[in-house]
Protein backbone atom coordinates (compact mmCIF):
# COMPACT_ATOMS: atom_id res chain seq x y z
CA UNK A 1 0.00 0.00 0.00
CA UNK A 2 1.36 3.36 -1.02
CA UNK A 3 1.55 6.04 1.65
CA UNK A 4 2.70 9.61 1.26
CA UNK A 5 3.18 11.65 4.41
CA UNK A 6 4.12 15.31 4.63
CA UNK A 7 5.46 16.96 7.78
CA UNK A 8 7.15 20.11 8.95
CA UNK A 9 4.44 22.71 8.55
CA UNK A 10 3.63 25.32 11.15
CA UNK A 11 3.43 28.99 11.97
CA UNK A 12 6.37 31.19 11.02
CA UNK A 13 6.94 34.92 10.88
CA UNK A 14 7.52 36.70 7.59
CA UNK A 15 11.15 36.33 6.57
CA UNK A 16 11.46 33.07 8.45
CA UNK A 17 12.23 29.54 7.27
CA UNK A 18 10.68 26.10 7.40
CA UNK A 19 11.67 22.71 6.05
CA UNK A 20 8.99 20.35 4.86
CA UNK A 21 9.49 16.62 4.46
CA UNK A 22 7.64 14.13 2.29
CA UNK A 23 8.17 10.43 2.89
CA UNK A 24 6.79 7.82 0.52
CA UNK A 25 6.38 4.16 1.38
CA UNK A 26 5.23 1.26 -0.72
CA UNK A 27 6.61 2.86 -3.86
CA UNK A 28 9.95 3.87 -5.29
CA UNK A 29 9.79 7.45 -6.40
CA UNK A 30 10.88 8.54 -9.85
CA UNK A 31 9.52 12.03 -9.52
CA UNK A 32 8.17 13.93 -6.56
CA UNK A 33 6.50 17.28 -6.57
CA UNK A 34 5.46 19.86 -4.04
CA UNK A 35 2.19 21.67 -4.55
CA UNK A 36 0.31 24.19 -2.47
CA UNK A 37 -3.24 25.40 -2.17
CA UNK A 38 -4.03 28.72 -0.57
CA UNK A 39 -7.51 29.51 0.75
CA UNK A 40 -9.87 30.19 -2.13
CA UNK A 41 -7.27 29.35 -4.76
CA UNK A 42 -6.47 26.42 -6.98
CA UNK A 43 -3.71 23.98 -6.14
CA UNK A 44 -0.48 24.94 -7.86
CA UNK A 45 2.78 23.17 -8.56
CA UNK A 46 5.76 24.86 -6.93
CA UNK A 47 8.71 22.47 -7.16
CA UNK A 48 9.64 19.07 -8.46
CA UNK A 49 12.55 16.67 -8.41
CA UNK A 50 13.44 13.44 -10.17
CA UNK A 51 15.32 10.53 -8.66
CA UNK A 52 18.31 11.58 -10.76
CA UNK A 53 18.29 15.00 -9.11
CA UNK A 54 16.80 17.23 -11.77
CA UNK A 55 14.73 20.02 -10.26
CA UNK A 56 12.28 22.68 -11.36
CA UNK A 57 10.57 25.56 -9.59
CA UNK A 58 7.67 27.88 -10.06
CA UNK A 59 8.64 31.50 -10.58
CA UNK A 60 6.91 32.46 -7.35
CA UNK A 61 9.32 30.42 -5.21
CA UNK A 62 12.50 30.28 -7.28
CA UNK A 63 15.47 31.57 -5.33
CA UNK A 64 13.67 31.15 -1.99
CA UNK A 65 12.71 27.48 -1.93
CA UNK A 66 14.99 24.49 -2.49
CA UNK A 67 13.84 20.95 -3.17
CA UNK A 68 16.12 18.03 -2.41
CA UNK A 69 15.80 14.29 -2.16
CA UNK A 70 17.17 11.32 -0.30
CA UNK A 71 16.64 8.26 -2.49
CA UNK A 72 17.71 5.87 0.26
CA UNK A 73 14.97 7.22 2.52
CA UNK A 74 12.47 7.72 -0.30
CA UNK A 75 12.06 11.21 1.10
CA UNK A 76 11.99 14.64 -0.43
CA UNK A 77 12.48 17.93 1.37
CA UNK A 78 11.42 21.49 0.67
CA UNK A 79 13.56 24.14 2.33
CA UNK A 80 11.60 27.37 2.40
CA UNK A 81 13.42 30.61 3.15
CA UNK A 82 12.37 34.25 3.14
CA UNK A 83 8.77 33.24 3.67
CA UNK A 84 6.03 35.71 2.83
CA UNK A 85 2.41 35.90 3.99
CA UNK A 86 1.35 34.89 0.48
CA UNK A 87 3.16 31.58 0.98
CA UNK A 88 0.45 30.63 3.47
CA UNK A 89 -1.18 27.46 2.16
CA UNK A 90 -1.59 23.75 2.63
CA UNK A 91 1.45 22.11 1.08
CA UNK A 92 1.03 18.75 -0.61
CA UNK A 93 3.45 16.18 -1.93
CA UNK A 94 2.75 14.09 -5.01
CA UNK A 95 4.69 10.96 -5.93
CA UNK A 96 5.15 9.67 -9.47
CA UNK A 97 2.38 11.96 -10.68
CA UNK A 98 -0.21 9.80 -8.99
CA UNK A 99 -0.14 9.57 -5.21
CA UNK A 100 -0.95 12.49 -2.93
CA UNK A 101 -0.32 13.08 0.72
CA UNK A 102 -2.87 14.75 2.98
CA UNK A 103 -0.90 17.97 3.23
CA UNK A 104 0.73 20.09 5.89
CA UNK A 105 -0.33 23.63 6.75
CA UNK A 106 2.13 26.49 6.52
CA UNK A 107 1.06 29.81 7.96
CA UNK A 108 3.23 32.88 7.52
CA UNK A 109 2.08 35.63 9.82
CA UNK A 110 3.36 38.07 12.40
C-alpha positions as CSV (number, residue, x, y, z in Angstrom):
1,X,0.0,0.0,0.0
2,X,1.4,3.4,-1.0
3,X,1.6,6.0,1.6
4,X,2.7,9.6,1.3
5,X,3.2,11.6,4.4
6,X,4.1,15.3,4.6
7,X,5.5,17.0,7.8
8,X,7.1,20.1,9.0
9,X,4.4,22.7,8.6
10,X,3.6,25.3,11.2
11,X,3.4,29.0,12.0
12,X,6.4,31.2,11.0
13,X,6.9,34.9,10.9
14,X,7.5,36.7,7.6
15,X,11.2,36.3,6.6
16,X,11.5,33.1,8.5
17,X,12.2,29.5,7.3
18,X,10.7,26.1,7.4
19,X,11.7,22.7,6.0
20,X,9.0,20.3,4.9
21,X,9.5,16.6,4.5
22,X,7.6,14.1,2.3
23,X,8.2,10.4,2.9
24,X,6.8,7.8,0.5
25,X,6.4,4.2,1.4
26,X,5.2,1.3,-0.7
27,X,6.6,2.9,-3.9
28,X,10.0,3.9,-5.3
29,X,9.8,7.5,-6.4
30,X,10.9,8.5,-9.9
31,X,9.5,12.0,-9.5
32,X,8.2,13.9,-6.6
33,X,6.5,17.3,-6.6
34,X,5.5,19.9,-4.0
35,X,2.2,21.7,-4.5
36,X,0.3,24.2,-2.5
37,X,-3.2,25.4,-2.2
38,X,-4.0,28.7,-0.6
39,X,-7.5,29.5,0.8
40,X,-9.9,30.2,-2.1
41,X,-7.3,29.3,-4.8
42,X,-6.5,26.4,-7.0
43,X,-3.7,24.0,-6.1
44,X,-0.5,24.9,-7.9
45,X,2.8,23.2,-8.6
46,X,5.8,24.9,-6.9
47,X,8.7,22.5,-7.2
48,X,9.6,19.1,-8.5
49,X,12.5,16.7,-8.4
50,X,13.4,13.4,-10.2
51,X,15.3,10.5,-8.7
52,X,18.3,11.6,-10.8
53,X,18.3,15.0,-9.1
54,X,16.8,17.2,-11.8
55,X,14.7,20.0,-10.3
56,X,12.3,22.7,-11.4
57,X,10.6,25.6,-9.6
58,X,7.7,27.9,-10.1
59,X,8.6,31.5,-10.6
60,X,6.9,32.5,-7.3
61,X,9.3,30.4,-5.2
62,X,12.5,30.3,-7.3
63,X,15.5,31.6,-5.3
64,X,13.7,31.2,-2.0
65,X,12.7,27.5,-1.9
66,X,15.0,24.5,-2.5
67,X,13.8,21.0,-3.2
68,X,16.1,18.0,-2.4
69,X,15.8,14.3,-2.2
70,X,17.2,11.3,-0.3
71,X,16.6,8.3,-2.5
72,X,17.7,5.9,0.3
73,X,15.0,7.2,2.5
74,X,12.5,7.7,-0.3
75,X,12.1,11.2,1.1
76,X,12.0,14.6,-0.4
77,X,12.5,17.9,1.4
78,X,11.4,21.5,0.7
79,X,13.6,24.1,2.3
80,X,11.6,27.4,2.4
81,X,13.4,30.6,3.2
82,X,12.4,34.3,3.1
83,X,8.8,33.2,3.7
84,X,6.0,35.7,2.8
85,X,2.4,35.9,4.0
86,X,1.4,34.9,0.5
87,X,3.2,31.6,1.0
88,X,0.4,30.6,3.5
89,X,-1.2,27.5,2.2
90,X,-1.6,23.7,2.6
91,X,1.4,22.1,1.1
92,X,1.0,18.8,-0.6
93,X,3.4,16.2,-1.9
94,X,2.8,14.1,-5.0
95,X,4.7,11.0,-5.9
96,X,5.1,9.7,-9.5
97,X,2.4,12.0,-10.7
98,X,-0.2,9.8,-9.0
99,X,-0.1,9.6,-5.2
100,X,-0.9,12.5,-2.9
101,X,-0.3,13.1,0.7
102,X,-2.9,14.7,3.0
103,X,-0.9,18.0,3.2
104,X,0.7,20.1,5.9
105,X,-0.3,23.6,6.7
106,X,2.1,26.5,6.5
107,X,1.1,29.8,8.0
108,X,3.2,32.9,7.5
109,X,2.1,35.6,9.8
110,X,3.4,38.1,12.4
